[in-house]
Amino acid sequence: MINRYIDILSRYRKRIIGGIFCLGILSIVAEAGASITPLIFLLLILSFWIPKDRGSIKLISELMALLNTGYTLTESLELLGHYQPQYKKSLARIANDVRNGSGLAEACKRRLRFFPSILIRVIKEGEKRGALPLFLKTYLDYYNLESSFSRAINNAIAYPAMVFGICFFSGCIMLIFVLPAFSEMFASFGKDLPLMTRVTMSLFGLAREYLIIFILLIGIVYLLKRIITKRGFFNRLQIKLDAFLLMLFTRDIVGDGGSLGEALTVSARIQRYKKYIKAADSLSNKVKNGTSWLDSLKQGSALPPDLVTAVASGSVAGDMPKTLGLFIFGLREQYSIQANRSSRRVEFALILFNILLWGFIIISMYLPIFGMAGNI
């Protein structure tokens, strides 16, 4: 029963987070009060702990296994409904749509709305080539790689995030409990406070008054960046993931008998990044006009540099699938090393920031006390 509710929460995770976020904004605009607004943002923080939906991965892995055993697509979908009873009705409708001539990708997009768009594109390209099990297997390989990299990033930033969280909550305690006491004590001195103390008092007063609005602004800026760029903050690591996706599908399509140009074009369409699609089409056109792959790559390409290097090496070695497989293994190691380096840099920057911030606060808080002791 608990797992069922967790699956439901996971399926609607993004909607839950967005809804609570909008509710927090409305509570601030409507001045809901000091008791309701913190509760809403506590729920927002807790909602990020909802696990990501893995329903699509379970369905795809079992569908691939059934297809590889020799069942037809409709038979596999019907059997899959018995293994996954929570999706039985949706899978039965998909099987019916397929019997009536609809494509599997369109049926999944219509019946299983929680399927990620990249998975829909993988199914569509697999149907076109008549190699659906192969494309599903490649997608699962990519998902496993992406999951391992996400875990590596989470492990790498866990300690810096913990340091930041401790400093943030200690700052909130300072704002709520400590600063008012210091303010009353400084007011009783009856003398002009040092400039550093006045600046700190002013900044902390503004921060306390507009703390929640400041947090909301950070969230809005982050969401806008994700919507506009669709690349995230770890841009270099995202480029590595792009290279992995393109390499995996290129390797498997070439290994299945497809041409390199076709493999690059299909992989770029699955990625759905226009820059990569144009680059793949440009390279294919150059090769069709008589230019070798190596010369075409030397003329420049907008594909990820790691992929260009791998394709060039594969052209020289004459064994593209094996070369791409070796590069995939090497990139995994590079990715882990880069994540650890980024973690150390973030950790150093946070520690330095906290030292400067709290040093400034402590000095500015104790300067009036030292001045009073000197007068005595």
DOZA-678657 format. One line per 4 residues: number of its first residue (from 0); their letters; for each residue x negated, y, z of C-alpha. Coordinates in Angstrom, 2 decimals, padded with zeros to 5 digits. Each point is the difference from the previous one (the first is absolute). Layout:
N
NUM = a = X:Y:Z | ...
! end
This chain:
376
0 = minr = 000.00:000.00:000.00 | -002.80:002.42:000.93 | -001.90:-000.79:-003.20 | 003.14:000.74:-001.98
4 = yidi = 000.32:003.48:001.51 | -003.73:000.62:-000.54 | 000.43:-000.95:-003.68 | 002.92:002.45:-000.30
8 = lsry = -002.02:002.80:001.63 | -002.98:-000.79:-002.24 | 002.13:000.16:-003.14 | 001.26:003.48:000.88
12 = rkri = -003.21:001.21:001.68 | -000.55:003.07:-002.21 | 003.63:001.09:000.28 | -000.10:-000.33:003.79
16 = iggi = -003.17:002.07:000.28 | 001.35:002.65:-002.37 | 003.33:000.15:001.80 | -001.55:000.46:003.44
20 = fclg = -002.36:002.63:-001.42 | 002.93:001.97:-001.45 | 001.87:-000.40:003.30 | -002.97:001.52:001.81
24 = ilsi = 000.01:003.01:-002.33 | 003.74:000.48:000.55 | -000.45:-000.23:003.79 | -002.58:002.80:-000.13
28 = vaea = 002.12:002.18:-002.30 | 003.08:-000.57:002.18 | -002.03:000.53:003.20 | 001.15:-003.33:001.39
32 = gasi = -002.03:000.40:003.18 | -003.13:-001.21:001.70 | 001.44:-003.43:000.82 | 001.33:-001.06:-003.41
36 = tpli = -002.78:001.24:-002.30 | -002.90:-001.87:001.73 | 002.17:-003.14:000.04 | 000.54:000.26:-003.76
40 = flll = -003.70:000.37:-000.67 | -000.75:-002.92:002.32 | 002.34:-002.07:-002.18 | -001.83:001.30:-003.06
44 = ilsf = -003.34:-001.17:001.41 | 001.46:-003.39:000.92 | 001.54:-000.40:-003.47 | -003.48:-000.08:-001.54
48 = wipk = -000.58:-003.27:001.89 | 002.76:-001.72:-002.01 | -001.81:-002.60:-002.14 | 000.01:000.50:-003.74
52 = drgs = 002.44:-002.10:-001.96 | -001.44:-003.31:-001.19 | 003.26:-001.39:-001.43 | -001.16:000.54:-003.57
56 = ikli = -003.26:-001.85:000.65 | 001.80:-003.03:001.45 | 002.41:-000.14:-002.94 | -002.71:000.42:-002.64
60 = selm = -002.36:-002.58:001.50 | 002.79:-002.60:000.22 | 001.31:000.86:-003.48 | -003.51:-000.44:-001.44
64 = alln = -000.33:-003.39:001.74 | 003.34:-001.18:-001.42 | -000.84:001.16:-003.53 | -003.34:-001.82:000.14
68 = tgyt = 001.76:-003.26:000.92 | 001.92:000.07:-003.30 | 003.37:001.47:001.00 | 001.61:002.49:-002.35
72 = ltes = 000.42:003.59:001.10 | 003.70:-000.32:000.83 | -000.56:-003.28:001.84 | -002.83:001.57:001.99
76 = lell = 002.17:002.95:000.97 | 002.83:-002.27:001.15 | -002.35:-002.20:002.04 | -001.61:003.09:001.44
80 = ghyq = 003.39:001.05:001.34 | 000.08:-003.16:002.13 | -003.49:000.72:001.39 | 000.82:003.67:000.67
84 = pqyk = 003.69:000.06:001.06 | -000.07:003.74:000.80 | -000.56:000.65:-003.74 | 002.27:-002.79:-001.27
88 = ksla = 002.70:002.28:-001.44 | -002.50:002.35:-001.66 | -001.96:-002.89:-001.52 | 003.21:-001.64:-001.28
92 = rian = 000.94:003.27:-001.71 | -003.49:000.29:-001.50 | 000.24:-003.57:-001.33 | 003.39:000.83:-001.52
96 = dvrn = -001.41:003.17:-001.60 | -002.88:-001.99:-001.50 | 002.43:-002.57:-001.44 | 001.95:002.85:-001.61
100 = gsgl = -003.12:001.24:-001.78 | -001.32:002.61:002.44 | -003.71:000.18:000.71 | -001.26:-001.10:003.41
104 = aeac = -001.65:003.38:000.63 | 003.22:001.92:-000.64 | 002.03:-002.44:002.08 | -002.43:000.25:002.94
108 = krrl = -000.03:003.78:-000.28 | 003.80:000.05:000.13 | 000.58:-002.69:002.66 | -003.09:000.24:002.22
112 = rffp = -000.51:003.71:000.49 | -002.70:-000.52:002.63 | -002.36:-001.44:-002.63 | -002.92:002.41:-000.56
116 = sili = -000.14:001.59:-003.45 | -003.41:-001.51:-000.75 | 001.42:-003.50:000.53 | 002.84:000.76:-002.43
120 = rvik = -002.59:001.05:-002.60 | -002.02:-003.17:000.63 | 003.09:-002.16:-000.57 | 000.85:001.95:-003.15
124 = egek = -003.47:-000.41:-001.51 | -000.07:-003.67:001.01 | 003.29:-000.59:-001.81 | -001.32:001.73:-003.13
128 = rgal = -003.07:-002.23:-000.14 | 001.85:-003.15:001.04 | -002.40:-000.45:002.92 | 002.14:000.96:002.96
132 = plfl = -001.61:-002.43:002.53 | -003.48:001.31:-000.89 | 001.04:003.64:000.44 | 001.73:-000.79:003.31
136 = ktyl = -003.15:-001.76:001.23 | -002.14:002.99:-000.98 | 002.36:002.37:001.79 | -000.21:-002.13:003.16
140 = dyyn = -003.82:000.06:-000.26 | 000.13:003.78:-000.24 | 002.42:000.24:002.90 | -002.31:-002.13:002.17
144 = less = -002.96:002.20:-000.95 | 001.94:003.18:000.72 | 001.20:-001.40:003.34 | -003.54:-000.95:001.03
148 = fsra = -001.23:003.48:-000.94 | 002.86:001.61:001.93 | -000.96:-002.05:003.05 | -003.63:001.02:-000.47
152 = inna = 000.99:003.69:-000.15 | 002.26:-000.35:003.04 | -002.77:-001.70:001.96 | -002.48:002.64:-001.15
156 = iayp = 002.12:002.97:001.11 | 001.40:-001.64:003.16 | -002.66:001.40:002.32 | 000.01:003.55:-001.49
160 = amvf = 003.79:-000.01:000.15 | -000.12:-001.10:003.64 | -002.46:002.81:000.82 | 002.23:002.52:-001.76
164 = gicf = 003.10:-001.33:001.77 | -001.61:000.26:003.44 | -001.14:003.56:-000.68 | 003.41:000.93:-001.40
168 = fsgc = 001.91:-001.28:003.03 | -002.50:001.52:002.42 | 000.47:003.29:-001.85 | 003.77:-000.33:000.39
172 = imli = -000.46:-000.57:003.74 | -002.22:003.09:000.11 | 002.68:002.04:-001.77 | 002.87:-001.19:002.18
176 = fvlp = -001.50:-000.27:003.48 | -003.49:001.51:000.31 | 000.21:003.20:-002.06 | 003.00:001.51:001.86
180 = afse = -001.84:-000.43:003.33 | -003.11:001.65:-001.41 | 002.09:002.81:-001.47 | 001.54:000.82:003.39
184 = mfas = -003.39:-000.16:001.67 | -001.61:002.31:-002.59 | 002.90:002.46:000.28 | -000.62:000.27:003.75
188 = fgkd = -003.60:001.18:-000.58 | 001.20:003.44:-001.02 | -003.00:000.47:-002.30 | -000.64:-000.18:-003.72
192 = lplm = -000.73:-003.54:-001.07 | -002.99:-000.89:-002.20 | 000.59:000.11:-003.75 | -000.47:-003.78:-000.39
196 = trvt = 002.62:-000.65:002.69 | 002.50:002.41:-001.59 | -000.48:-001.65:-003.41 | 000.47:-003.49:001.48
200 = mslf = 003.12:001.06:001.90 | 001.51:001.53:-003.14 | -000.78:-003.05:-002.15 | 001.36:-002.42:002.55
204 = glar = 003.13:002.10:000.42 | 000.64:-000.10:-003.74 | -000.77:-003.72:-000.16 | 002.38:-000.77:002.85
208 = eyli = 002.78:002.04:-001.55 | -000.36:-001.34:-003.52 | -001.48:-003.47:000.66 | 002.85:-002.02:-001.45
212 = ifil = 000.31:002.32:-003.01 | -003.74:-000.41:-000.59 | 000.34:-003.80:000.07 | 002.92:000.22:-002.43
216 = ligi = -002.04:002.17:-002.37 | -002.79:-002.57:000.01 | 002.52:-002.72:-000.87 | 001.56:002.09:-002.77
220 = vyll = -003.39:000.82:-001.53 | -000.96:-003.69:000.07 | 003.27:-001.05:-001.64 | -000.32:002.69:-002.68
224 = krii = -003.53:-001.11:-000.77 | 001.14:-003.60:-000.37 | 002.92:001.03:-002.22 | -002.05:002.32:-002.22
228 = tkrg = -003.22:-001.99:-000.33 | 001.25:-003.54:000.75 | -003.58:-000.84:000.88 | -000.22:000.34:003.79
232 = ffnr = -002.82:001.48:002.07 | -002.51:-002.83:-000.54 | -000.47:000.93:-003.64 | -003.29:-001.86:-000.50
236 = lqik = 001.38:-003.13:001.57 | 003.14:000.33:-002.14 | -002.17:000.13:-003.14 | -001.59:-003.25:001.19
240 = ldaf = 003.48:-001.52:000.32 | 000.82:001.19:-003.54 | -003.13:-001.75:-001.24 | 000.96:-003.20:001.84
244 = llml = 003.48:-000.05:-001.51 | -001.29:000.61:-003.52 | -002.83:-002.53:000.38 | 002.24:-002.75:001.38
248 = ftrd = 002.56:000.22:-002.79 | -002.65:000.47:-002.69 | -001.88:-003.07:001.24 | 003.07:-002.22:000.08
252 = ivgd = 001.44:001.19:-003.33 | -003.34:-000.50:-001.78 | -000.37:-003.38:001.71 | 003.47:-000.93:-001.28
256 = ggsl = -001.09:000.64:-003.57 | 000.91:003.67:-000.45 | -002.30:002.55:-001.59 | -001.91:002.51:002.11
260 = geal = 001.82:002.95:-001.54 | 003.39:-001.56:000.67 | -001.06:-000.86:003.56 | -001.11:003.57:000.75
264 = tvsa = 003.18:001.47:-001.47 | 002.31:-002.36:001.92 | -001.94:000.57:003.24 | 000.22:003.77:-000.44
268 = riqr = 003.76:-000.22:-000.65 | 000.42:-001.97:003.21 | -002.01:002.64:001.85 | 002.20:002.63:-001.70
272 = ykky = -002.64:002.70:000.27 | 000.22:001.96:-003.27 | -003.70:000.82:000.03 | -000.89:-003.71:-000.02
276 = ikaa = 002.57:-000.86:-002.67 | -001.42:002.64:-002.36 | -003.55:-001.17:000.69 | 000.87:-003.65:-000.67
280 = dsls = 001.81:000.88:-003.25 | -002.92:002.18:-001.10 | -002.52:-002.79:000.58 | 002.19:-002.53:-001.84
284 = nkvk = 000.37:002.34:-003.00 | -003.78:000.52:-000.18 | -000.58:-003.76:-000.01 | 002.66:-000.49:-002.68
288 = ngts = -001.82:002.57:-002.15 | -003.20:-002.07:000.13 | -001.81:001.36:003.07 | -001.30:-002.57:002.46
292 = wlds = 001.28:-000.03:003.56 | -003.41:000.97:001.35 | -000.30:002.99:-002.34 | 003.58:001.06:000.76
296 = lkqg = -000.72:-000.02:003.72 | -003.23:001.95:-000.52 | 002.00:002.78:-001.65 | 001.83:000.56:003.28
300 = salp = 003.19:-001.25:001.57 | 002.48:001.26:002.60 | 000.32:-003.47:001.52 | -001.43:-000.51:003.52
304 = pdlv = -003.83:-000.08:-000.16 | -000.17:-003.42:001.69 | 002.30:-001.48:-002.65 | -002.00:001.58:-002.84
308 = tava = -003.23:-001.47:001.41 | 001.62:-003.42:000.40 | 001.40:-000.03:-003.55 | -003.33:001.14:-001.44
312 = sgsv = -001.84:-002.72:001.93 | 002.55:-002.58:-001.14 | -000.46:001.09:-003.63 | -003.76:-000.50:000.30
316 = agdm = 000.25:-003.31:001.90 | 002.70:-001.37:-002.33 | 002.05:-001.41:002.92 | 002.53:002.66:000.95
320 = pktl = 002.09:-001.93:002.61 | -003.06:-001.18:001.94 | -001.63:003.44:-000.07 | 003.18:001.71:001.16
324 = glfi = 000.34:-002.58:002.79 | -003.54:000.77:001.20 | 000.70:003.74:-000.06 | 003.21:-000.52:001.97
328 = fglr = -001.97:-001.82:002.68 | -002.64:002.75:000.07 | 002.61:002.75:000.20 | 001.60:-001.66:003.02
332 = eqys = -003.30:000.25:001.86 | -000.50:003.64:-001.11 | 003.52:000.84:001.11 | -000.59:-001.35:003.51
336 = iqan = -003.29:001.87:000.31 | 001.60:003.25:-001.22 | 002.87:-000.37:002.48 | -002.48:-000.42:002.87
340 = rssr = -002.01:003.02:-001.13 | 003.14:002.11:-000.22 | 000.93:-001.15:003.49 | -003.36:001.07:001.44
344 = rvef = 000.24:003.41:-001.67 | 003.53:000.58:001.28 | -001.03:-001.16:003.46 | -003.00:002.38:000.08
348 = alil = 002.13:002.91:-001.26 | 002.69:-000.64:002.64 | -002.52:-000.31:002.82 | -001.74:003.22:-001.08
352 = fnil = 003.35:001.79:-000.30 | 001.11:-001.15:003.45 | -003.31:001.03:001.58 | 000.26:003.49:-001.49
356 = lwgf = 003.71:000.39:000.78 | -000.09:-001.19:003.59 | -003.30:001.75:000.66 | 001.57:003.26:-001.15
360 = iiis = 003.10:-000.63:002.16 | -001.92:-000.94:003.15 | -002.39:002.93:-000.28 | 002.80:002.48:-000.65
364 = mylp = 002.03:-001.36:002.94 | -002.88:000.21:002.48 | -001.50:003.33:-001.07 | 002.52:002.04:002.07
368 = ifgm = -000.66:-002.24:003.00 | -003.76:000.55:-000.31 | 000.62:003.75:-000.37 | 002.09:000.05:003.15
372 = agni = -002.65:-001.99:001.89 | -002.66:002.50:-001.13 | 002.06:002.94:001.31 | 000.34:-001.73:003.35
! end
